[in-house]
């Protein structure tokens, strides 16, 4: 496993982390807590030192499982846990369910403070390593409340680092807010993979300019860039991929994927998932990628990408 400092002010983390959305038990089809915990243990045994979760993943269940694994191991050690706040599931009704359960975006000062307190309790700690605003609409974050909440939590010693998980497909327009809050932000989490590279244009240079660390999320595009799915793939009702990897979207992604076949073919001894993850940690702005995993086998495949390291620059496809 290889390690990098997460920006100029962030902690040192493994270049491949553990994305803990799927183990929350919602939105990813069936899960088994015992298997999920074995996956977490496998990640830590492989040298993974970065876990990304959120309060809304399983409505607290993902954070609970992370805390249970730490208890089973006798402590957290040098593992960094990043969590998030901003998808409010405490104050909702069934009318707020748009396919992910009853959730609504909330960027108010008091809500962010409340959510942080609940994450502190579930993670059984008195200080969160990283708290990220969770992909609220960019327009909502033009108000100061959420940012003031992060600053207050930092001042109170309840969070060590402040972050922002940027709304998907709003990477370029988000750079303006990064500039405004660069003195507060230590890390950004950004949707970034071989087929979705908008962040390279403006957001990554902005992060580098201010020494802000970058976490690449959705690095294997919900499993698509692991070579798992084709035009006949279908997902159950409790699986967000029925929307995010609909037959129409898969068809479009498959057309784009054809141009990447020479890249995958250059590494016949490596799995597609490993080449896809290597791409994400090749960009100099990115320090870690957080593929999701529900089983130890998936963890082991993901983790191996760190040892293979960045891709050769000459093999990186040009940005369209």
GIZI-V562328 format. One record per residue. PHI is phi in whole degrees, 0 to 359 (NA if undefined). BURIAL is I if it has 16 or more other C-alpha atoms within 10 Angstrom, else O. Layout:
PHI;BURIAL  PHI;BURIAL
This chain:
NA;I  255;I  226;I  217;O  282;O  278;I  78;I  286;O  241;O  276;I  279;I  277;I  223;I  290;I  288;I  244;I  254;I  239;I  275;I  256;I  293;I  298;I  286;I  293;I  89;I  226;I  76;I  231;I  78;O  297;O  224;I  232;O  303;O  296;O  291;O  299;I  290;I  296;I  297;I  298;I  300;I  300;I  299;I  294;I  295;O  280;O  99;I  295;I  237;I  223;I  241;I  249;I  227;I  197;I  300;I  281;I  290;I  69;I  51;I  100;I  291;I  300;I  299;I  301;I  296;I  301;I  297;I  297;I  295;I  298;I  297;O  295;O  269;O  83;O  141;O  275;I  62;O  263;O  286;I  260;I  247;I  254;I  236;I  217;I  216;I  144;I  259;I  283;I  245;I  275;O  236;O  226;O  225;O  298;O  291;O  269;O  273;O  252;O  119;O  243;I  95;I  289;I  220;I  216;I  292;I  215;I  239;I  286;I  304;I  293;O  293;I  299;I  298;I  300;O  298;I  298;I  298;I  292;O  292;I  303;I  294;O  293;I  276;I  55;I  217;O  258;O  206;I  280;I  299;I  219;I  243;I  247;I  294;I  256;I  56;I  297;I  307;I  304;I  298;O  297;O  275;I  285;O  282;O  272;O  305;I  295;I  293;I  295;I  295;I  301;I  298;I  294;O  298;I  296;I  299;O  280;O  77;O  269;I  224;I  272;I  224;I  254;I  219;I  218;I  272;I  287;I  305;I  301;I  68;O  238;I  297;I  290;O  290;O  285;I  300;I  299;O  289;O  297;I  302;O  295;O  248;O  299;I  289;O  263;I  285;I  259;I  218;I  238;I  246;I  225;I  292;I  201;I  199;I  301;I  257;I  227;O  236;I  304;I  300;I  294;I  289;O  232;O  293;I  298;I  301;I  294;I  298;I  297;I  303;O  256;I  69;I  269;I  290;I  231;I  253;I  271;I  256;I  53;I  289;I  243;I  53;I  60;I  98;I  299;I  279;I  266;I  79;O  278;O  238;O  222;O  296;O  264;O  289;O  225;O  234;O  287;O  298;O  266;I  212;I  300;I  291;I  296;I  262;O  281;O  230;I  296;I  307;I  294;O  290;O  300;I  300;O  294;O  296;I  297;O  296;O  292;O  294;O  304;O  290;O  265;O  302;O  299;O  295;I  296;I  293;O  290;O  230;O  296;O  269;O  240;O  287;I  302;I  300;I  287;I  296;I  297;I  290;I  301;I  304;I  297;I  270;I  277;I  297;O  295;O  280;I  261;I  256;I  208;I  241;I  235;I  296;I  282;I  204;I  246;I  224;I  300;I  297;O  296;I  301;I  296;I  295;O  297;I  297;I  299;I  298;I  296;I  293;O  294;O  78;I  298;I  282;I  300;O  303;O  290;O  264;O  289;O  298;O  294;O  284;O  294;O
